[in-house]
Amino acid sequence: MEAYVNARKGKVKTPEVKNFEKHLKTNLLQIQQELQDKTYTTSEYTIFSIFEPKQRIIYKLPFKDRVVHWALMLVLEPIWVKIFSQDTYACIRGRGIHAALNKLRSDLKNDEAGTLYCLKLDIQKFYPSINHSILEAIIKRKIKDPDMLWILSNIIHSVPEDKGVPIGNYISQFFANLYLAYFDHDVKANTSIKYYYRYADDIVFLAESKEVLHGLLIYINDYMNENLGLKLKRNYQIFPVESRGVDFVGYVSFHTHARARKKNKQGLCREVAKLRKAGCNEEEIRLKTASRVGFMKHCNSNHLLNTIGMKRFSEIRKVQGRLDGSKLHIDKILDRVIQLTAYEVSDSKYRGECLTIQYLLEEDVPQPDGSVVKEWVKHISFTGSEALIKVFKETDPEDYPCEAKIIKQPIGDKGNCFYNVVDPDY
């Protein structure tokens, strides 16, 4: 049941999920019985291509199989996460793109002499090149249960080719991360390298000299070929960090600052220009570009954002209507940057008034290719705070959406406090 709840997130209105829910208990019991009897086989894939910008082949399974994958990962994820080193950031709860960026920027800032040069590389056709036998051997280093090994083997060998894991399967992103997990440990244990960052197959090393990185490259190439059956792309680069910065997880990082990748800046500017040409007002533009703008907030992009014209909460000091979004307790969003989109004040069923706020919150969202990206997700929160109700009543409905941060403001020296709304950089 827990696997089903997770598998349906973001898909509750699709016909496939609705049909599954019509006979929910029967379908779940059938899955359980097939797993116990070992009669379960992975369903046939629907295969299609996407371009982002390069072509990727996506394998899509029916909802039933996604429930199975979630059931497995609810057990396996806590086990596999313990294997992953602190140098890898993809598909791990609590890490992700911005954790990788923050660690890279911190190391560049704190040890300039030790991070003068960068080796940047990735793996040629990584997902399609994963060797099934090697992957199973890696899995067996930690998982010993024969029933679990049976179902994992069933999934691994479900693709028509002799090798590769399908992009699009929820479990594939973990297979891919696990495939390189022991490489992460070995490269740190067997070389003198100190600064290492991996996001899926996008890999960055920093060192004090080119010579160190050239020697490291030979070790990595041999390891990938001999132990994992992988090939490095021939476009690897060794260069001074200050000459062009480290292009990693969507940002270009230097010792003193970080910029957004050129194509990300161009994408934002082009989207804004397109929306303005279509006649959208500034409110609509801010709402439609919230995800891109939020991405820019993590680097030095004040000039670009001023050009876009995103407002702060102090610049507006009422939107009515039905609010929707998944519910979060207001304490869960304290001190986090949010995009306020609307609010309502209604009579409380207990006493006084109740405030409902609607907002976008930046979260890790799984993608069809198995990666995880930051996106702005809609939520609502409720509170009876008189202080917050008073603040929101002072705002103008014409000025939403806007950026803000909700905090707890101390009162006096007795530990009392109240909710308040401040600018995101407060």
Stockholm file with secondary structure:
# STOCKHOLM 1.0

chainA/1-426         MEAYVNARKGKVKTPEVKNFEKHLKTNLLQIQQELQDKTYTTSEYTIFSIFEPKQRIIYKLPFKDRVVHWALMLVLEPIWVKIFSQDTYACIRGRGIHAALNKLRSDLKNDEAGTLYCLKLDIQKFYPSINHSILEAIIKRKIKDPDMLWILSNIIHSVPEDKGVPIGNYISQFFANLYLAYFDHDVKANTSIKYYYRYADDIVFLAESKEVLHGLLIYINDYMNENLGLKLKRNYQIFPVESRGVDFVGYVSFHTHARARKKNKQGLCREVAKLRKAGCNEEEIRLKTASRVGFMKHCNSNHLLNTIGMKRFSEIRKVQGRLDGSKLHIDKILDRVIQLTAYEVSDSKYRGECLTIQYLLEEDVPQPDGSVVKEWVKHISFTGSEALIKVFKETDPEDYPCEAKIIKQPIGDKGNCFYNVVDPDY
#=GR chainA/1-426 SS CHHHHHHTTTCTTSHHHHHHHHTHHHHHHHHHHHHHHTCCCCCCCEEEEEESSSEEEEEECCHHHHHHHHHHHHHHHHHHHTTSCTTBCTTCTTCSHHHHHHHHHHHHHHCTGGGSEEEEEEBTTHHHHCBHHHHHHHHHTTCCCHHHHHHHHHHHTTSSSSBCCCTTCTTHHHHHHHHTHHHHHHHHHHSCCCEEEEETTEEEEEESCHHHHHHHHHHHHHHIIIIICCCBCTTCEEEEHHHHCEEETTEEECSSCEEECHHHHHHHHHHHHHHHHTTCCHHHHHHHTHHHHHHHTTSSCHHHHHHHTCCBGGGCCCCCSCCCSEECCGGGGTTSEEEEEEEEEEECSSSSEEEEEEEEEEEEEECTTSCEEEEEEEEEEEECCHHHHHHHHTSCGGGCSEEEEEEEEEETTTTEEEEEEECTTC
#=GC SS_cons         CHHHHHHTTTCTTSHHHHHHHHTHHHHHHHHHHHHHHTCCCCCCCEEEEEESSSEEEEEECCHHHHHHHHHHHHHHHHHHHTTSCTTBCTTCTTCSHHHHHHHHHHHHHHCTGGGSEEEEEEBTTHHHHCBHHHHHHHHHTTCCCHHHHHHHHHHHTTSSSSBCCCTTCTTHHHHHHHHTHHHHHHHHHHSCCCEEEEETTEEEEEESCHHHHHHHHHHHHHHIIIIICCCBCTTCEEEEHHHHCEEETTEEECSSCEEECHHHHHHHHHHHHHHHHTTCCHHHHHHHTHHHHHHHTTSSCHHHHHHHTCCBGGGCCCCCSCCCSEECCGGGGTTSEEEEEEEEEEECSSSSEEEEEEEEEEEEEECTTSCEEEEEEEEEEEECCHHHHHHHHTSCGGGCSEEEEEEEEEETTTTEEEEEEECTTC
//
